[in-house]
């Protein structure tokens, strides 16, 4: 899934840059080279490991620059804590926005029908996520279930964390 997201991001960026290029020539008044003189470059293969490494390298560089706020080439504890706090706030706001959009009747909880319509990945796990067994999922219940899934995934991916 990460590969497809990176590939989609690269495709979108490449499309934007490809479309923006003629516009910048037109705005600056610089002549465009004739189409016959432009080198033909093959379309990138987003499943290619080299393209994936390039995208990852770009992502890591941009993330490092965002965290290293004083631009000294080192991320200290204060910079890391500030980044984590800002990122957590961003993720919480996104979660609340999605939850509110999924809550079609506006009662502050998700019914089984709302989950099936809006979050099909969660629908088969509705009963497991419904901790108080009231037939509704609160934001706290959804968060707790997602944390549980992430914890289980981490344990599977990290043999050192197993007893």
C-alpha positions in Angstrom: 0.0 0.0 0.0 2.9 2.4 0.8 4.3 1.7 -2.6 1.1 2.6 -4.3 0.7 5.8 -2.3 4.3 6.9 -3.1 3.7 5.9 -6.8 0.5 8.0 -6.8 2.2 10.9 -5.3 5.1 10.7 -7.8 2.6 10.4 -10.7 0.6 13.4 -9.5 3.8 15.5 -9.0 5.2 14.5 -12.3 1.9 15.3 -14.0 1.8 18.7 -12.3 5.4 19.5 -13.1 4.8 18.4 -16.7 1.8 20.6 -17.1 3.4 23.5 -15.2 6.5 23.6 -17.4 4.9 25.0 -20.5 3.0 27.5 -18.4 6.2 28.9 -16.9 7.7 29.2 -20.4 4.6 31.1 -21.5 4.7 33.4 -18.5 8.4 34.3 -18.7 8.2 34.8 -22.5 11.0 32.2 -23.1 10.6 30.3 -26.3 9.8 26.6 -26.0 12.1 24.3 -27.9 10.3 22.5 -30.8 8.7 19.2 -29.9 11.1 17.4 -32.2 14.1 18.6 -30.3 12.8 17.7 -26.9 14.3 14.4 -25.7 11.7 11.6 -25.3 11.9 10.2 -21.8 10.1 7.0 -20.9 7.4 7.2 -18.4 8.6 6.3 -14.9 7.8 2.8 -13.7 6.5 3.4 -10.2 7.0 -0.3 -9.3 10.7 0.1 -10.1 12.9 -0.1 -7.0 15.0 2.9 -8.2 11.9 5.1 -8.4 10.7 3.9 -5.0 14.2 4.7 -3.5 14.1 8.1 -5.1 10.7 8.8 -3.7 11.7 7.6 -0.2 14.8 9.7 -0.3 12.9 12.8 -1.2 10.3 12.1 1.5 12.9 11.5 4.1 14.8 14.7 3.2 11.6 16.8 3.3 10.6 15.3 6.6 14.1 15.9 8.1 13.9 19.5 6.9 10.5 19.9 8.5 11.7 18.5 11.8 15.1 20.3 11.9 13.5 23.8 12.5 16.8 25.6 13.2 18.4 24.0 10.1 21.6 23.0 11.8 21.6 19.5 10.3 20.8 17.8 13.7 17.4 17.0 15.2 17.5 17.6 18.9 14.9 16.5 21.5 13.0 19.8 21.5 12.7 19.7 17.7 11.5 16.1 17.7 9.0 16.7 20.5 7.6 19.8 18.8 7.3 17.8 15.5 5.6 14.9 17.3 3.2 17.2 19.0 2.3 19.0 15.8 1.9 15.7 13.9 -0.2 14.2 16.6 -2.5 17.2 16.5 -2.8 16.9 12.7 -3.6 13.2 12.9 -6.2 13.7 15.7 -7.9 16.5 13.7 -8.0 14.2 10.6 -9.4 11.4 12.6 -12.1 13.6 14.1 -12.9 15.1 10.7 -13.3 11.6 9.1 -15.3 10.3 12.1 -17.7 13.3 11.8 -18.1 12.7 8.1 -18.9 9.0 8.7 -21.5 9.8 11.4 -24.3 10.5 9.0 -27.0 11.0 11.6 -24.8 13.3 13.8 -25.3 11.5 17.0 -21.6 11.3 17.9 -21.3 7.5 17.4 -21.1 5.2 14.4 -23.8 2.6 13.9 -23.2 -0.7 12.2 -24.8 0.6 9.0 -22.7 3.8 9.1 -19.5 1.7 9.5 -20.5 -0.6 6.7 -21.2 2.3 4.4 -18.2 4.5 5.3 -15.4 2.2 6.7 -15.7 -1.2 5.1 -12.4 -2.3 6.6 -13.9 -1.9 10.1 -17.2 -3.5 9.5 -16.1 -7.2 10.0 -14.5 -6.1 13.3 -17.5 -4.1 14.6 -18.3 -6.4 17.5 -14.6 -6.5 18.6 -14.4 -2.7 18.5 -17.7 -2.2 20.3 -16.2 -2.5 23.8 -19.3 -1.6 25.8 -21.5 -3.7 23.4 -24.1 -1.0 22.9 -24.3 -1.4 19.1 -22.5 1.9 18.5 -18.9 2.9 18.1 -17.6 6.0 19.9 -14.5 7.8 18.8 -12.7 6.3 21.9 -13.7 2.8 20.9 -12.5 3.2 17.3 -9.2 4.7 18.6 -8.7 1.9 21.0 -9.4 -0.7 18.3 -6.9 1.0 15.9 -4.3 1.1 18.7 -4.9 -2.7 19.3 -4.4 -3.4 15.6 -1.2 -1.4 15.4 0.1 -3.1 18.5 -0.6 -6.5 17.1 1.0 -5.5 13.8 4.1 -4.3 15.5 4.4 -7.5 17.5 4.2 -9.6 14.3 6.7 -7.4 12.5 9.2 -7.3 15.3 10.3 -10.7 16.6 12.3 -9.1 19.3 9.1 -7.9 20.9 7.8 -11.4 21.3 8.2 -13.2 24.7 
